[in-house]
Amino acid sequence: MSSDAELIGRSLRGDTGAFVEVISRHETALGNYLARRVGRQAAEDVLGDVWVAAYESRANYDRSYPEARPWLYGVALNRQRRHWRSEP
């Protein structure tokens, strides 16, 4: 089984399915994390933003770390904060 770092590297070389595998590995944990913080309804939207942001910034991921979950939690935290700032 490939590490998250290997999958992100493959996605940078054009293998879009590799990043989909990273998403499938971590979507439940990140979705639950966000649901506890912003509510189930908003969590779906914020999680979508997390995946877009992670995909767009994946070239900045330090691939010396095989597990991407801590990095993804950082992306999620930033999107969560953006969500909170956007609420009235």
Beta strands, then each sheet from edge to edge (+ up, - down):
end
